[in-house]
Amino acid sequence: MHEFEALAFDYAPMGLALTEHRIIRTCNQTFADMFGYGKEHLIGRSFRLLYGSDEEFHQIRDIGLKPLSQSLPYIDERLMRRADGTRIWCRFRARTLTPDMPLARTVLSFAPIDDTSKGPKLTPRERDVLLLLSQGQTSKEMARVLGLSPRTVEDVRARLLKKFKVKNVAVLLARLTGHRVSKL
């Protein structure tokens, strides 16, 4: 890579990483800074490092495999863990270089979601519920993961629908991921 290309990669306005089987093979400086690590601490390490638990790391593994296996990008929003243990809400994008084995070699980008941007402000609990909603979990499953009652999860879901002025979870998730929902 030429010096100019290396600078462009390292200081791109979003975090970039190339992974092989969920192991970070290279990343840019923006990615390292976003998560509070030195690049040398990330390269060769499992992405597990950036998730809150083993369970979360394993649950999220298969979420985007279908579009990736069709040579399509996968996009979502997720909570990731920084070196200091704090969580960061990110827009995540992935594209595989090996559609027949989507996780064999994947290019990933991460952009922090700016809490000062336009739109409703979310509480940490609302972000947790949104993350689990995006993973297709039911209220009962979310309640179990979050240590809440299903009724509390339902209350958070209702608050989210009201904040975003949408009628259902499908429209809410579509709005957050930038997809359109066709009318039935």
Secondary structure as UniProt FT lines:
FT   HELIX           3..10
FT   STRAND          15..20
FT   TURN            21..22
FT   STRAND          23..27
FT   HELIX           29..35
FT   HELIX           39..42
FT   TURN            43..44
FT   HELIX           47..50
FT   HELIX           54..60
FT   TURN            61..64
FT   HELIX           65..69
FT   TURN            70..71
FT   STRAND          74..81
FT   TURN            83..84
FT   STRAND          87..96
FT   TURN            99..100
FT   TURN            102..104
FT   STRAND          106..112
FT   TURN            115..116
FT   HELIX           124..134
FT   TURN            135..136
FT   HELIX           139..146
FT   HELIX           150..164
FT   HELIX           169..177
//
